[in-house]
Amino acid sequence: MTTIFNSLWTIILFSYFQKDPMYNKQGKPSKWGINEYIEKNQENIIKEYEYLVDTIYDVFIFSENLSESGDPEDLGNFYYPDYIIITNEENYVAYEFKDLSKFKQKTLNYTDRTVKSVIFHELTHVLVNQIYQTITNPSPEYGMIRIYPLPRYQFGSTFIEEGICQYVIFHLNESPPPRNIPIPDNITDLIDPENKTNNVYYYSVIFLKDFLDKQGIKKGIEILISNKPPSYDEILNPSSYFNRLN
């Protein structure tokens, strides 16, 4: 009995000391692990993004708990001109989508996020800003210092830019595809603060998908931010918006 007990205790101690600090008790990315992953992998992730999407200017990525300094729902932020902060809260399902089993990939919700997906999202904000600075006549609602002659354009420009960033996540296979996303029926549903996450971050992807699939990411961004953002009515009736793009 003593021998069995000692053997079990040895296994327990071995398992404890062999615990991977990259993961918490739930098997998800730990705070320490998120910091470590971003510090060690950001250069390769940026290179991958540039290979798959487009070259971007130098940008530096850091991690901290964004819930302590801003919107508690924020997973990442781009701060002009050249740095990104990714939250190190333990709310991610994995570091990268490919780390998950095929079964897990198929059963995830489209709202579940990997650390890498949030980095891709924020890198796309960098790309949008970069393109804004290089094209001839960008619409001022998309600039870092934004001018909104009408309130509906404020919603519209955010809707378009966040939609582009989310589209890239799905396009680069860093998330399960969006399925059964609720589509707003009217302006009240569209601008209701309780529907913000769905409308601005997910319905926007459905809204932009066919256009960006056809134009490609870089060319699509150039066209989108060269035109006035969509009004509420145009967001609810996509063809009326896309038909007026130059």
Long-range contacts (C-beta under 8 A, 24 or more apart in sequence): 22-95, 24-90, 26-90, 28-90, 28-91, 28-92, 28-93, 28-94, 29-90, 29-92, 29-94, 29-95, 29-115, 30-90, 31-65, 31-88, 31-89, 31-90, 33-95, 34-63, 34-86, 34-88, 34-90, 34-92, 34-115, 35-63, 35-88, 37-95, 37-115, 38-62, 38-63, 38-86, 38-115, 38-119, 39-63, 42-119, 45-116, 45-119, 45-120, 45-123, 46-123, 49-120, 49-123, 49-172, 52-172, 53-123, 53-124, 53-127, 53-168, 53-172, 53-217, 53-218, 54-127, 54-217, 54-218, 56-123, 56-126, 56-127, 56-130, 57-82, 57-126, 57-130, 58-82, 59-83, 59-84, 59-123, 59-126, 60-84, 61-85, 61-86, 61-119, 61-122, 62-86, 63-87, 63-88, 64-88, 65-89, 73-197, 75-113, 75-118, 75-121, 76-118, 76-119, 76-121, 76-122, 77-122, 78-122, 78-125, 78-126, 78-129, 80-129, 80-144, 84-119, 84-122, 84-123, 84-126, 86-115, 86-118, 86-119, 86-122, 87-118, 92-118, 96-174, 97-173, 97-174, 97-175, 105-176, 106-176, 108-175, 108-176, 109-176, 110-170, 110-175, 110-176, 110-177, 110-178, 110-179, 110-181, 110-202, 111-197, 111-202, 112-175, 112-176, 113-175, 114-174, 114-175, 116-174, 117-169, 117-174, 117-175, 120-165, 120-168, 120-169, 120-172, 120-174, 121-165, 121-166, 121-168, 121-169, 122-165, 124-164, 124-165, 124-168, 125-161, 125-165, 127-217, 127-218, 127-221, 128-161, 128-164, 128-165, 128-221, 128-225, 131-218, 131-221, 131-222, 131-225, 132-225, 135-222, 135-225, 135-226, 137-226, 138-225, 138-226, 139-225, 139-226, 139-227, 139-228, 139-229, 141-228, 141-229, 142-225, 142-229, 152-229, 152-231, 152-232, 153-228, 153-229, 153-231, 155-190, 155-191, 155-229, 155-232, 155-235, 156-228, 156-229, 156-230, 156-231, 156-232, 156-234, 156-235, 157-229, 158-200, 159-199, 159-200, 159-204, 159-207, 159-229, 159-230, 159-235, 160-204, 160-208, 160-224, 160-225, 160-229, 160-230, 162-200, 162-201, 162-204, 163-200, 163-201, 163-204, 163-205, 163-207, 163-208, 164-208, 164-212, 164-217, 164-220, 164-221, 164-224, 166-201, 166-202, 166-204, 166-205, 167-205, 167-208, 167-209, 167-212, 167-217, 168-217, 170-205, 171-212, 171-217, 178-202, 178-205, 178-206, 181-205, 181-206, 184-235, 184-236, 185-236, 186-236, 187-232, 187-233, 187-236, 190-232, 190-235, 190-236, 191-232, 207-235, 207-238, 211-242
